[in-house]
Amino acid sequence: MKKFSTLLGSVCALVVANLPLPTLAIPSDFDYKSGKEEYYPLPDLSIPYRTLPRRFDFPIITEVDVDDSISTDSPITDAFVNNLPPIPTGITLDELLRYRAEYTASIEAWGEEVTECLNKKPRLLRVSTGNPVIINGVEGTIVLNANNRAVCR
């Protein structure tokens, strides 16, 4: 009996599969060539580095901005080395401790500037337009110097 029910189910499936289905006609007002034209207002040109809309192109190639006016190799500046307090000869122990405290404070301040710089983002330029890439409304501040090293501006 089980074979008969399987055979009957198969025959019914074949009969139903061969029945003609009604077709749906495309409405006469349907235009498959173009959609409705939409016009958009011009963007707010008061925003800096804003350009008029153009066809978006891929790939988005970026490069890090180069500032040739910076020639230092230090991430911040070389000013730290020049601002160290000189240690004169023939000083007392109390004066030496004062000089050491000034020197330590200078190193700590410079280290905080370097740490703050390392937490910033690079200033990227889009190669096709030359405009800076703005992420979350902020431009980057790290640029390449004349020696091709990353420095903060």
Beta strands, then each sheet from edge to edge (+ up, - down):
strand 1: 62-64
strand 2: 124-126
strand 3: 142-144
strand 4: 150-152
sheet 1: 1+ 2-
sheet 2: 3+ 4-
end
